[in-house]
């Protein structure tokens, strides 16, 4: 399926600024018609719709993100004064650059720092908070008194994909899928190994967005830890290789992909496209 020429993609691309941004990067408290989304929201949606580094709009944005990362430009977001904002900003920018290209040296330097922090934090095959804080302070050098950031969020999970030592990655994966409140920024505040109660729901679309993040890890043993999800998806087919998450799964992030869901069949096609893609990678 090609969703890149659909109305959702066109609507987003029409709002892109000349510098490659969509205004605010991470936080937008008061959306307007001229600025209804952040750069991050636009990127997330375009990625789901099939855009890659081969597309000029993405190339423009990646260049903009890189300029912000190296200090040539600044994002217009509010800086959180009580936290280690510089490290978090580096993490956010590098994560999105890495999602589209692995060839950016400055973004790769940030991912390497996080790889080192996590490798040491899990070197006893389980997470050690004291080691994490020690390595965070040693490697990222936050300002004294600033709150340090955790890694159980979209950025921390994404930037570490296929970067950790093999044995560490397996322990890390166990920690991630059993974490009590799930992965931050996805709206699914339960452990990943706790499946949604109702398949036809927005909870399931939130859940699948987390799974799409985890299936980027190619370690065979990590994939085996997600086999229960494959079984769950297969058990919820409406017929062979077809799924329906229902009207309430429309979250304007993962769904819709088609221009309209007025017809049930268009919704089923969208849902089946996403689920088949996940199963294939599982």
C-alpha positions in Angstrom: 0.0 0.0 0.0 1.2 3.5 -0.8 -0.1 6.1 1.6 2.5 8.8 0.8 0.2 10.5 -1.8 -2.8 10.5 0.5 -4.5 13.5 2.0 -2.9 13.0 5.4 0.6 13.3 4.0 -0.3 16.2 1.8 -1.8 18.1 4.7 1.3 17.7 6.8 3.7 18.6 4.0 1.8 21.8 3.2 2.6 23.0 6.7 6.3 22.3 6.6 8.5 25.4 7.1 11.4 26.3 4.7 13.9 25.2 7.3 12.4 21.7 7.5 10.6 22.2 10.8 6.9 22.5 11.7 7.6 25.2 14.3 7.9 23.8 17.8 9.9 20.5 18.0 8.5 18.7 21.0 5.9 20.7 22.9 2.9 22.5 21.6 0.4 23.6 24.3 -1.9 25.7 22.1 -2.3 24.3 18.5 -3.4 26.8 15.8 -4.5 26.4 12.2 -1.1 27.6 11.1 0.8 25.4 13.6 -1.4 22.4 14.5 1.4 20.0 15.2 5.0 19.9 16.3 8.0 18.8 14.2 8.1 15.5 16.1 4.4 14.8 15.6 4.8 15.5 11.9 7.8 13.1 11.6 6.0 10.4 13.6 3.0 10.6 11.2 5.1 10.8 8.0 7.2 7.8 9.1 4.0 5.7 9.6 2.7 6.9 6.2 5.9 5.5 4.6 8.3 8.4 4.3 12.0 7.8 4.5 15.4 9.6 4.1 14.9 9.1 0.4 12.1 11.7 0.5 13.1 15.4 0.2 10.9 16.6 3.1 12.6 14.2 5.4 16.0 15.2 4.2 15.2 18.8 5.0 14.0 18.0 8.5 17.0 15.7 9.3 19.3 18.6 8.2 17.4 20.9 10.5 17.6 18.5 13.4 21.3 18.1 12.9 21.8 21.8 12.9 20.0 22.0 16.2 22.0 19.1 17.6 25.4 20.9 16.8 24.1 24.3 17.9 23.8 26.0 14.5 20.0 26.4 15.1 17.8 26.3 18.2 14.4 24.7 18.7 11.7 27.1 19.9 10.4 24.9 22.7 10.4 25.8 26.3 13.5 24.6 28.1 12.8 22.7 31.3 14.9 24.5 33.9 14.8 21.9 36.6 16.0 19.0 34.4 19.1 18.0 32.5 17.5 19.5 29.4 20.6 19.6 27.2 21.1 15.8 27.4 17.4 15.2 26.8 17.3 17.5 23.8 20.4 15.7 22.4 18.6 12.4 22.9 15.4 13.5 21.2 17.1 15.1 18.2 19.5 12.2 17.8 16.7 9.6 18.1 14.8 11.2 15.2 17.9 11.5 13.1 18.8 7.9 13.7 15.3 6.8 12.8 15.9 8.0 9.3 19.6 7.5 8.8 22.5 5.7 10.6 25.1 7.8 8.8 25.0 11.0 10.9 28.2 11.0 13.0 27.0 13.6 15.6 23.8 11.6 16.3 25.8 8.4 16.5 28.0 9.9 19.2 24.9 10.5 21.3 23.6 7.0 20.8 27.1 5.6 21.7 26.9 7.5 25.0 23.6 6.0 25.8 24.8 2.5 24.8 27.7 2.8 27.3 25.4 3.9 30.1 22.9 1.0 29.5 25.6 -1.6 29.0 27.1 -0.8 32.4 23.7 -0.4 34.1 22.8 -4.0 33.0 26.2 -5.7 33.2 24.9 -8.0 36.0 22.0 -9.1 33.7 19.6 -6.9 35.6 19.1 -3.2 35.9 21.1 -1.4 38.6 19.8 2.1 39.3 23.0 3.2 41.2 25.2 2.3 38.2 22.8 4.1 35.9 23.0 7.3 37.8 26.8 7.0 38.2 27.3 6.4 34.4 24.7 9.0 33.5 26.6 11.7 35.5 30.0 10.5 34.3 29.2 10.4 30.6 26.6 13.1 30.1 27.9 15.6 32.8 24.6 17.2 33.7 24.5 20.5 35.5 24.7 20.0 39.3 21.3 19.7 40.9 19.4 19.0 37.6 17.1 16.1 37.4 18.5 13.3 35.3 16.3 11.5 32.7 15.4 7.8 32.5 15.4 5.7 29.4 12.0 4.0 29.6 10.5 6.2 26.9 10.3 6.4 23.1 13.7 8.0 22.7 15.7 5.7 25.1 14.2 2.5 23.5 14.6 3.7 19.9 18.1 5.0 20.1 19.4 1.8 21.6 17.9 -0.5 18.9 20.6 -3.0 17.9 23.3 -1.0 19.7 23.7 -3.0 22.9 26.0 -6.0 23.6 24.0 -9.1 22.9 23.6 -10.5 26.5 22.9 -7.0 27.8 20.2 -6.5 25.2 18.4 -9.6 26.3 18.4 -8.4 29.9 17.4 -5.0 28.8 14.5 -6.4 26.7 13.2 -8.4 29.7 13.2 -5.2 31.8 11.4 -3.2 29.0 8.6 -5.7 28.4 7.8 -6.1 32.1 8.2 -2.5 33.1 5.1 -1.6 35.2 4.0 1.5 33.3 5.1 0.5 29.8 7.1 2.8 27.5 6.6 6.5 28.0 4.8 8.7 25.4 2.6 5.9 24.1 -0.4 6.2 26.3 -0.4 2.5 27.3 0.4 2.6 31.0 0.7 -1.1 31.6 3.5 -3.6 31.1 4.0 -4.7 27.5 3.5 -8.3 28.6 0.0 -7.3 29.7 -2.1 -7.4 26.5 -5.0 -5.0 25.9 -8.3 -6.3 27.3 -10.2 -5.4 24.2 -8.7 -5.9 20.7 -11.0 -3.4 19.0 -9.9 -0.3 20.8 -7.6 2.7 20.9 -5.7 0.9 23.6 -4.7 -1.7 21.0 -3.5 1.0 18.6 -1.4 2.5 21.4 0.0 -0.9 22.2 0.9 -1.6 18.6 2.9 1.6 18.3 5.0 0.3 21.2 5.4 -3.0 19.5 6.5 -1.3 16.3 9.3 0.2 18.3 10.4 -3.1 19.8 10.5 -5.1 16.6 13.3 -2.9 15.3 15.5 -5.0 17.6 16.7 -7.9 15.5 18.3 -10.1 18.2 16.6 -13.5 17.8 16.2 -14.2 21.5 14.6 -10.7 21.9 12.1 -11.5 19.1 11.3 -14.8 20.8 10.3 -12.8 23.9 7.5 -11.2 21.8 6.1 -14.4 20.4 3.0 -14.1 22.7 2.1 -11.0 20.7 2.2 -12.8 17.4 -0.1 -15.5 18.8 -2.5 -12.8 20.1 -2.6 -11.0 16.8 -3.2 -14.3 14.9 -6.0 -15.2 17.2 -7.8 -11.9 16.5 -8.0 -12.1 12.7 -11.5 -11.5 11.3 -10.5 -13.8 8.5 -7.2 -14.9 6.9 -4.6 -12.0 7.2 -7.3 -9.4 7.9 -7.8 -7.5 11.1 -10.2 -4.8 12.4 -9.3 -2.7 15.4 -12.6 -0.8 15.3 -13.6 2.8 14.8 -12.2 3.9 18.2 -8.6 2.9 17.1 -8.5 6.1 15.1 -5.9 8.1 17.0 -4.5 10.3 14.2 -1.1 8.8 14.7 -1.1 5.2 13.7 -4.5 5.5 12.1 -6.1 6.4 9.8 -3.8 5.7 6.8 -6.5 5.8 4.1 -8.1 9.2 3.3 -11.4 8.2 5.0 -12.9 5.5 7.3 -16.4 6.1 6.2 -16.3 2.6 4.6 -15.5 -0.2 7.0 -13.4 -1.9 4.4 -10.9 1.0 4.3 -10.4 0.7 8.0 -9.9 -3.0 7.7 -7.3 -2.5 5.0 -5.4 0.0 7.2 -5.5 -2.3 10.2 -4.5 -5.3 8.2 -1.6 -3.4 6.7 -0.1 -2.4 10.1 -0.7 -5.8 11.7 0.7 -7.8 8.8 3.8 -5.6 8.9 4.3 -6.3 12.6 3.8 -10.1 12.2 6.2 -10.2 9.4 8.9 -8.6 11.5 8.1 -10.8 14.5 
